[in-house]
Amino acid sequence: SSEHFGDVKMAYTQELHHKILFLLMEDSRLSHREIAEKLKVSPTTVGKIIKSMEKSGVLQGYTVLVDWSILGYDSVMCLQLAADPGADIEKVGKHLKSLPEIKQVFYTMGDMTFACYGVCKDNNEAAELMKRLGQVDGIEKLVCHTVLRQF
């Protein structure tokens, strides 16, 4: 029946969306043509799917992975921060993101409210960052994990 065909077509389309996402997650520099060749579909199809995922918010941007140590940042940290009860989460999160040493901020569930990825030139700069983070209005606890190696 045509109804069944619609279900099959929708499942194929969803699978194609996921395959495109996984390829972009591996290498966000891939062109529509390269993706199309890998998936044996037309570049136009790939372009339409990517545009629809961008418009719907599934794809929110494209990024690069940086090895900060090569750039002279010898102190790389994963930070966990707990907000005070009643703290303005949006305000605290945006403040954390505004700090030049903080490269990513995540709002999380569990014992801690935020997880952050931070980089500093050295341990002295990292100690200064910890001091400043300890003074942020709305933060009651800070845990710092030093990154030894990135995979």
Disulfide bonds with the S-S distance in Angstrom:
none
